[in-house]
Amino acid sequence: MMFGGELYHKTLPRRSLMVKIAGEGGISLSAKRAWVVWLVLVVLVVLLGLGAYGVDRMALDFLTGPRRIPGFDYWGGPVRLDGPVPGFAFLGRLTRSEDLPGLKVVRPFEVGAEIGLESGDVITASGGKTFENAKELYQDFLRNYSAGDVVTLNVARETGTTRELRVTLKPFLRNPGDLGLHYEDVEIRSDSGYTLRGWYIPPPERGDGRVGVFVHGLWSSRFQALEEGAKFWHRRGYGLLTMDLSGHGASDGEYVTYSINERLDVESVIRWVRGGGRASPDKVVVFGTSAGAASAIYAAAEDDELAALALDAPFSDLWSAAGDMLRLWEIPSILRYPLFLAVRRRAGIDLFGVRPIEVISQVRAPVLFVHGDADEQVPLYHSELMAEVRRREGLPTEQWILPGGEHGFDSYPPTGIFWNRVIDFFDRALGGPPPGLAL
């Protein structure tokens, strides 16, 4: 229809958009608005897709991590199994230097700080060799040095000065034999449906059948017991079972599940220890650290025979612990909602219900809570809440708060004092030390 020199065309009934064809071929305001709406919707869909992908990647990181397997190093490279114990030292967080050949120290770890490394230093050579990344340096330690060897580091300071530092390499333990301990390779079929792999160190001959079950932390493995304590357990008359939980180390399982599967693993390994005459059924104790402590709580709540339970840096509920961790990483804690939902979609597990505080009063055995008051990953209040629940119920409960202690027993110096105090607690629960070892 022609009207006033302009041509109008009415769209089909299914379309609400009126297109105005002007003399210059222009588009009406309503059409422009419609295109803007569609563009905004497309952008939102893309952003939502990217956001969902990002949360799914975060969930995958939440469920998986490094897995140390016997015979290999932290990066999957082979480690010699014969001969002297390899030497190793984590000097710090290192990155390739932009200014000088070598590695820049972003943050020194304990060993690095002890020898004088500072943030901003550049390690220009180690043992006369220059490395382009930290992995190469650390693998050089493992392949070319033994425990106790001293390595010279050439270090350039930000001030322009240079100096030589010397680091004594610590043992990179390959198995309990490196500590002079007899052991057995063990496979246990868990109620979680997975096969677990680890080591059993029998009690010494002068012992009385008491055995400890060591429950390692998140993304750790059976090695955590070797590096931080197995010799103390054995010296005090205890056998020790240290297994890779499902989703960790050499055990089966694709994901870690923050106690959902792991609690069944702990129940299964306790049952294995009691079977076959390996331990006196009433002389089994459990030590759990960090996420492993949560799994130990759930298992102990189902075990009326357990003699004692020691918990190192446990969380009271995963929802709060996840919020604490995200805040530490400077990530908004509101992301817990999509993260937990993404974990459920990917792994089929419900992390909202992981609340050890709800079953801590069902543990009838004496419980020792150990926690550092400077722990930012799992703050002290988690242990305090659970200890208070038990005290209100009149259950045997002890607390050991370590001033300045950060997260987990492997950051509590000195090691000997730590383990002797924990084992003193176990001895009290068992009525004293083994008769053959009593002073």
PyMOL commands that set and color helices and strands:
alter all, ss='L'
color gray80, all
select helices_A, chain A and resi 29-63+110-115+134-144+176-179+223-227+230-235+262-277+281-283+291-301+318-328+333-347+351-353+356-358+360-362+381-392+409-411+415-429+435-437
alter helices_A, ss='H'
color red, helices_A
select strands_A, chain A and resi 2-3+6-9+19-21+87-88+92-96+103-108+122-126+150-156+162-168+170-171+184-189+195-201+211-215+239-244+284-289+308-312+367-372+397-402
alter strands_A, ss='S'
color yellow, strands_A
deselect
rebuild
show_as cartoon
